[in-house]
């Protein structure tokens, strides 16, 4: 047996190995420094992510490389999504630093769990095997369960973590059951092998469809799509805002990669079947997300329901790839879905960043009324929040408008005109709750006269983030070209 062992090529997984080693180094450093030199922990964590990004850039190749017995893939899609992931996690860490310090939550375990969650996302993004995908999902999920419960003195956070854990375990079971059915139908766990078996008609079709249903259910949970959305509002609301910020950003990129790897790369021959499932999920998510958000007075819960509707839009793009036997629109559809995901992550980070900006020790600025009169307190950040709300509502000319427009264009082009009309009408409904925040900032008297005391680096980064939402709306082609490049080299 040992004579047949072939050492895997570690070069394509260099970024993952580096991040794992750095996580262990940070664990030892935390033990060594104790309560002294707390600045070292966020510095080392950000440095680790910057190092991983440098390795990802340095090891970039336009060729698709498989290693670890075809369980791990390094391609242009994986590299680009990993770079977006590093960037979003670094932004999360900078936004969160002051918030965590004020609440004595800036402990070593926070930074360690963030790195392990990032590692789980990276494994998901590069998975070319069902087992690798499941390992990535579980590493991300277990890290997030612990992060949601990191404030042990908060009953709300503990309750949110328990709900997330129970429902997450149920979703993992559905995902694993679906994977076992697909293995039973095809006889392989390799995503490439599954695609070949299905293409040649050698799979058991009934068992395959049965497995596909469970697989889509597991994916829908990770995206927070209806009817697997129950955890999103409670967890977003209950978790400390710094954790909600992480939960609402980078994992969406990993979930998109999961959709691409499992459904497009593995089960593309069954596109007609899984597209009909995604259509139902998308329509329900857009409807429930927008309608439920209207009733919310808590901004975190409103953004949670907003996230559900945004993921519905992403799924609309995913379900437009194949029309009957015509696979022509596939590339444009998946590029649009990737662009929408990146645009949403950019907007989501800034939105939760604004909540962190106005929060201070002993005060969580998470209700819509807490933004009353923000224009009188800080005209600049009121303008930044206005940009974000307009962008999320899909008002021209911000990145959110072009993301929605791109999705609607591909949906109409593939003949789903009634679905596009439905999505537009619900987006108009959604505009109400976004514009309500703008109305409160500009037309209501302030109830809180406290000055904004956020650190200088957070103010600068948050401003850059918000301005990026505006500028990338004026020049959307830059991100679209990146998405097109990554997918053209990977599909």
PAKE-585442 format. One line per 2 residues: for each residue x, y, z of C-alpha. Coordinates in pm, 1 decimal. Each point is the difference from the previous one (the first is absolute). Layout:
REM PAKE-585442
X Y Z  ...
REM end
This chain:
REM PAKE-585442
0.0 0.0 0.0  277.3 245.7 94.7
180.5 -71.6 -328.2  -303.8 132.1 -189.6
-18.8 322.9 201.0  48.3 311.3 -212.1
89.8 316.5 191.9  -256.0 273.3 -82.9
109.5 323.8 -161.7  -24.6 251.8 285.7
68.6 303.9 -218.9  -367.5 64.2 -104.9
-106.2 -15.4 368.4  284.6 220.0 126.6
-236.1 280.4 116.5  -212.7 -244.0 204.3
307.3 -159.2 158.8  145.3 342.1 84.2
-327.7 115.7 160.3  -25.3 -319.8 206.8
359.4 36.9 124.5  -61.5 366.2 85.8
-318.2 -91.3 191.4  208.9 -238.9 213.9
269.9 267.6 44.7  -265.3 251.0 112.9
-132.5 -257.5 249.3  348.9 -33.3 154.1
56.9 377.6 -4.2  -331.8 51.9 182.7
110.4 -243.8 270.1  335.9 175.3 31.6
-114.0 363.8 19.1  -308.0 -53.1 221.7
-173.6 333.0 66.0  304.1 204.5 -110.8
55.2 142.5 -348.6  -352.7 -71.5 -123.0
72.0 201.5 -317.4  217.4 -288.4 -117.5
-295.9 -233.9 -62.1  -191.3 207.6 -260.5
332.4 100.9 -158.1  111.5 -362.5 -42.7
-343.7 -104.1 -129.8  -7.9 273.1 -265.4
365.3 -75.7 -86.8  -91.3 -368.7 -45.0
-280.2 89.8 -241.8  224.9 240.0 -192.8
264.3 -276.1 -18.1  -259.4 -250.6 -126.3
-111.3 253.6 -263.9  361.2 50.0 -111.9
47.5 -378.5 -30.8  -325.7 -31.8 -197.2
117.4 268.7 -243.3  350.5 -147.7 -23.1
-126.0 -355.2 -67.6  -262.0 116.7 -253.1
-17.5 -201.3 -320.4  -250.2 14.8 -283.9
15.5 -378.8 -13.0  -229.9 -207.4 221.5
211.8 -209.1 240.2  -132.2 -296.9 200.0
179.9 -144.0 302.5  -61.0 -220.3 307.7
-131.9 -284.4 -220.4  -225.8 242.1 -193.7
-164.8 118.9 323.7  128.2 358.0 -22.7
-7.4 230.7 -302.7  190.0 321.5 -63.6
-144.9 200.8 -287.5  -65.6 364.6 -88.5
-347.1 -6.4 162.2  142.9 -131.4 328.1
281.3 258.2 3.7  -229.6 296.7 -66.9
-261.2 -106.0 256.6  275.4 -58.2 258.9
139.8 349.5 -60.5  -348.9 149.0 48.2
-34.3 -211.3 317.6  331.0 121.7 148.4
-92.6 359.6 -77.7  -344.6 -25.7 160.5
135.2 -173.8 314.7  272.9 265.9 39.4
-266.2 272.5 -29.4  -213.8 -184.3 258.9
294.2 -14.3 243.5  75.5 372.6 -34.8
-367.0 98.7 39.3  -42.4 -226.3 303.9
314.2 81.3 199.5  -131.6 291.6 207.0
-344.4 -160.2 48.6  156.2 -319.9 137.8
245.2 188.5 222.6  -281.0 202.1 163.4
-184.3 -323.3 84.8  311.0 -200.6 106.5
-56.9 -245.1 -286.8  334.8 56.6 -174.7
135.1 -328.2 131.0  240.0 -237.6 -168.9
-277.4 -248.1 -76.2  -184.7 260.7 -211.2
295.0 44.1 -234.1  70.1 -373.2 -5.2
-361.5 -82.7 -89.9  -4.3 268.5 -271.5
309.5 -159.0 -158.8  -149.4 -350.4 19.6
-326.4 129.7 -150.5  204.2 157.9 -282.3
185.2 -328.9 -48.3  -336.4 -179.8 -24.9
-110.8 247.2 -269.6  324.9 -56.6 -191.8
-47.3 -377.7 10.1  -359.4 39.1 -124.3
117.1 224.4 -283.4  266.5 -250.7 -113.3
-196.0 -322.2 59.5  -9.1 -242.4 -293.2
-125.0 -293.5 207.0  -315.5 -42.0 208.0
198.8 -82.9 315.6  220.3 309.5 -35.6
-310.2 213.0 -48.1  -160.5 -145.0 311.7
318.2 53.9 205.2  8.6 364.9 -111.1
-368.7 49.2 83.5  42.1 -150.2 347.2
319.3 193.0 79.2  -177.2 324.9 -91.0
-321.7 -95.0 181.6  162.6 -114.1 326.9
212.5 316.3 11.7  -307.9 217.9 -56.6
-205.2 -181.6 268.8  271.9 81.4 253.7
37.1 359.4 -120.9  -373.9 69.9 29.3
17.4 -116.0 364.2  327.8 181.3 78.9
-176.7 247.8 231.0  -71.1 -252.6 273.8
-174.0 257.3 221.9  -265.7 73.7 -263.6
-310.4 -223.7 15.2  -99.5 128.1 -345.2
330.1 -109.5 -155.7  -18.4 -341.0 169.3
-355.3 -54.5 -125.5  101.2 104.7 -353.2
297.0 -239.3 7.3  -220.2 -290.4 113.6
-253.1 63.9 -279.3  281.5 27.9 -253.8
163.9 -318.3 127.8  -319.0 -211.3 -2.1
-115.9 117.5 -342.6  355.1 -13.9 -135.3
36.9 -360.5 113.6  -328.6 -82.8 -172.6
119.7 166.6 -322.9  334.0 -182.9 18.6
-192.9 -324.7 31.6  -206.2 83.7 -310.2
316.2 90.5 -192.4  180.9 -317.0 105.1
-302.2 -215.1 -83.0  -18.7 158.2 -345.3
370.5 -64.9 -53.5  -39.8 -364.9 102.4
-286.6 -40.4 -249.0  212.4 152.5 -278.6
286.8 -233.4 92.8  -242.2 -292.2 -12.3
-125.7 105.9 -342.7  340.0 73.9 -159.4
248.8 -213.3 195.3  241.8 291.1 50.9
50.6 294.0 236.0  214.6 203.8 -239.8
-195.7 291.2 -147.1  168.6 -49.3 -338.9
-73.9 -373.5 13.4  -366.2 67.6 84.4
-25.5 234.3 -302.2  150.2 -267.4 -229.2
-226.0 -276.9 131.9  -314.4 212.0 -40.5
111.4 117.1 -345.7  40.9 -359.2 -122.9
-339.1 -99.5 145.0  158.9 -258.8 230.0
-165.6 130.6 318.3  -322.3 -119.9 159.4
-226.1 291.4 -97.6  -264.1 -43.5 272.0
250.8 -21.5 285.0  192.5 291.5 -152.6
-307.3 228.6 -3.9  -83.3 -108.0 355.4
351.7 95.3 110.4  -18.1 327.0 -193.1
-306.2 112.5 198.4  185.5 -44.8 330.6
311.9 162.6 -142.2  -195.0 310.2 -108.0
-165.0 12.6 345.8  343.5 3.1 167.6
124.7 271.9 -236.9  -316.8 206.4 57.4
64.8 -4.0 376.3  353.6 131.2 -44.8
-133.2 278.8 -223.5  -293.3 71.3 232.5
-258.9 -52.1 -272.5  -370.1 -56.9 80.6
-122.0 -241.8 140.9  339.4 -69.7 164.9
35.5 357.9 124.6  -136.5 -36.1 355.6
340.2 44.3 166.8  101.8 319.7 -181.3
-207.6 272.3 181.0  50.1 -149.0 349.1
373.8 -58.9 -43.6  64.4 339.7 -163.0
-193.6 167.9 281.3  132.2 -206.7 289.4
369.4 -12.2 -86.1  232.3 289.2 94.5
-0.9 243.2 -293.9  367.2 -72.9 -77.3
-90.0 -367.2 -51.5  -310.0 88.4 -204.4
231.0 206.0 -221.1  218.4 -306.5 -64.1
-299.9 -231.0 -45.6  -163.5 230.2 -255.6
305.2 46.0 -222.5  279.0 -247.6 -85.6
-200.1 -327.5 46.4  -227.7 109.5 -287.9
302.3 -26.0 -232.4  69.8 -353.2 123.6
-368.0 -91.5 -41.2  12.0 124.5 -361.1
307.8 -218.3 -59.1  -192.7 -292.8 149.5
-284.8 55.1 -247.6  246.7 16.7 -290.0
203.7 -306.8 100.5  -291.4 -229.7 83.8
-267.6 102.6 -250.0  187.7 148.0 -298.0
325.2 -197.0 4.9  -148.5 -325.4 131.8
-362.6 -20.1 -108.3  -21.5 227.1 -305.7
-175.1 -277.2 -196.1  -286.5 28.4 249.4
-20.5 380.6 -39.4  -363.9 -6.3 -108.5
-92.6 -185.0 322.3  198.9 209.5 246.5
-87.7 326.4 -175.9  -370.4 -63.1 63.6
81.8 -51.2 370.7  208.0 320.8 10.3
-285.0 190.1 -168.8  -238.4 -94.4 282.7
261.6 91.1 264.6  73.3 332.8 -174.5
-363.8 109.0 -36.6  -84.3 -91.0 361.6
315.7 171.7 131.8  -64.4 325.4 -188.0
-365.1 3.9 111.8  45.9 -87.3 367.6
324.4 196.0 41.6  -146.5 326.6 -126.6
-342.9 -33.4 163.3  131.2 -104.5 343.3
263.0 277.5 2.6  -273.3 267.3 -11.6
-118.1 -87.4 351.9  346.0 16.6 159.5
106.1 281.3 233.7  336.4 -160.6 75.8
254.1 80.2 -272.0  185.7 -330.8 40.6
-321.6 -197.4 -49.9  -91.6 220.2 -295.9
339.4 -68.4 -158.9  -48.2 -371.2 74.0
-324.4 -13.5 -199.5  167.0 219.0 -261.6
278.5 -263.5 -25.9  -263.2 -267.1 -68.0
-143.6 203.0 -291.1  348.7 75.1 -139.0
89.8 -369.8 -0.5  -328.6 -52.6 -186.6
130.4 231.1 -273.7  327.7 -192.3 -17.0
-195.0 -324.9 -41.1  -205.9 162.1 -280.4
323.1 45.2 -195.0  109.3 -357.9 76.0
-328.8 -142.5 -128.9  32.3 184.0 -334.8
302.1 -193.2 -131.2  -171.0 -270.4 -205.2
-322.8 36.3 -199.4  -118.3 -338.2 -126.3
293.6 -133.7 -202.1  156.2 344.6 -43.6
308.1 44.0 220.4  102.5 326.9 -162.4
-105.9 232.0 286.7  186.4 -207.0 265.4
322.3 202.8 6.3  -180.2 336.1 15.6
-239.7 -128.4 268.1  274.0 -130.9 231.8
211.3 313.2 -52.2  -302.4 209.7 100.0
-60.8 -216.1 310.1  364.7 40.9 104.9
-11.7 376.7 -60.8  -319.6 28.4 205.7
156.4 -194.3 289.7  310.1 223.1 4.3
-216.0 315.1 -18.9  -219.8 -121.0 287.5
300.7 -81.2 221.7  140.5 349.6 -61.7
-332.4 163.1 97.8  -61.3 -231.4 296.5
342.8 69.4 154.2  -54.8 375.9 -16.3
-357.5 -22.5 136.8  100.0 -193.0 311.7
311.2 219.6 20.9  -230.7 302.3 38.1
-176.1 -169.6 293.6  340.5 -64.4 161.7
100.4 362.2 -65.6  -293.5 136.9 201.6
24.6 -261.9 276.8  201.0 69.6 313.9
60.7 -157.5 339.6  -335.7 -93.0 152.4
-197.7 106.9 -308.8  -86.7 -207.2 -305.7
-104.5 227.4 -285.6  -208.5 -268.8 -166.6
-348.4 152.3 -17.2  -110.7 213.0 -291.9
-94.0 276.8 248.2  364.7 12.7 114.0
78.7 154.0 -340.6  -241.5 291.2 57.2
152.9 333.5 -90.9  332.9 -151.3 -103.5
34.8 275.8 -258.6  19.1 258.1 281.3
253.5 -208.5 195.8  219.4 -99.4 -294.1
-99.3 114.1 -351.7  282.5 -204.7 -154.9
-105.3 -336.6 146.3  -366.9 79.5 -62.2
98.2 37.6 -367.0  190.3 -332.3 15.0
-304.6 -176.2 147.6  -220.4 161.2 -267.5
229.2 -144.4 -270.5  -30.5 -346.2 157.7
-378.4 10.0 34.7  -44.3 129.0 -356.6
234.0 -269.1 -129.4  -176.9 -281.8 186.1
-335.0 128.3 -125.7  133.7 -16.4 -356.0
-17.9 372.9 -71.0  230.1 125.9 -280.3
296.9 49.7 -18.1  147.6 -219.0 269.3
142.1 -351.7 -12.8  -324.8 -147.0 136.2
-194.2 141.2 -296.0  234.7 -151.1 -259.2
7.0 -333.5 185.5  -381.6 -19.8 -3.8
-18.8 130.3 -355.1  246.8 -268.8 -117.2
-207.3 -272.8 165.7  -327.4 128.3 -145.7
159.0 32.5 -345.4  114.4 -364.8 -3.2
-335.8 -116.2 141.0  -189.6 184.5 -277.3
247.8 -118.3 -266.6  -67.3 -362.3 94.1
-377.1 41.8 -30.4  -99.8 27.7 368.2
-178.0 333.8 -46.7  -274.8 -58.2 265.9
270.0 -83.2 256.7  187.4 321.4 -87.7
-319.6 207.2 35.5  -67.4 -165.0 338.5
356.5 78.1 115.4  -31.5 365.4 -108.3
-332.3 44.0 184.5  143.5 -150.4 318.8
309.1 219.7 -33.8  -233.3 302.3 0.9
-150.8 -132.0 323.0  354.7 -43.8 134.7
87.1 360.3 -83.7  -244.8 109.1 272.7
195.9 -139.0 294.3  335.9 122.2 -134.7
-132.8 351.6 -61.7  -153.8 1.7 349.2
354.4 -4.1 142.4  91.5 297.8 -222.0
-314.4 186.8 112.0  87.6 -59.0 367.5
357.2 129.9 -50.4  -94.0 316.3 -186.0
-347.3 103.0 120.8  -23.5 -113.2 366.4
147.2 178.6 299.4  298.2 -178.7 159.2
-76.7 -192.6 320.3  367.1 -61.9 77.0
236.5 296.7 22.7  316.4 -201.2 66.9
292.9 63.6 -232.9  119.2 -284.7 -222.7
319.5 -132.5 157.3  109.4 -265.1 -247.8
374.8 -47.5 -67.6  152.2 194.6 -288.9
93.1 -310.1 -205.4  -358.0 -132.1 23.2
-143.1 335.7 -114.1  233.2 6.8 -299.3
-62.0 -362.7 -98.5  -377.6 32.0 40.8
2.4 311.8 -217.4  207.8 -181.4 -264.6
-240.4 -296.5 16.1  -305.4 222.6 -51.0
166.1 201.1 -277.3  93.4 -329.5 -170.1
-373.0 -84.8 -4.5  -59.0 328.3 -184.8
303.1 -8.6 -232.6  -43.5 -364.7 -99.3
-355.1 95.3 -93.6  136.7 262.9 -237.9
267.2 -239.3 -129.9  -154.7 -347.5 41.6
206.1 -153.7 -278.0  312.1 -34.7 218.0
-154.4 -263.9 229.0  -194.8 -166.9 -283.1
321.5 -46.0 -201.5  167.3 -165.3 301.3
-293.6 -239.9 41.1  -0.1 -76.8 -372.9
375.2 -67.8 3.2  -24.3 -236.6 300.0
-292.5 -198.1 -142.2  135.7 -14.1 -357.0
319.4 -162.8 132.7  -186.4 -239.2 229.2
-318.9 -120.3 -175.1
REM end
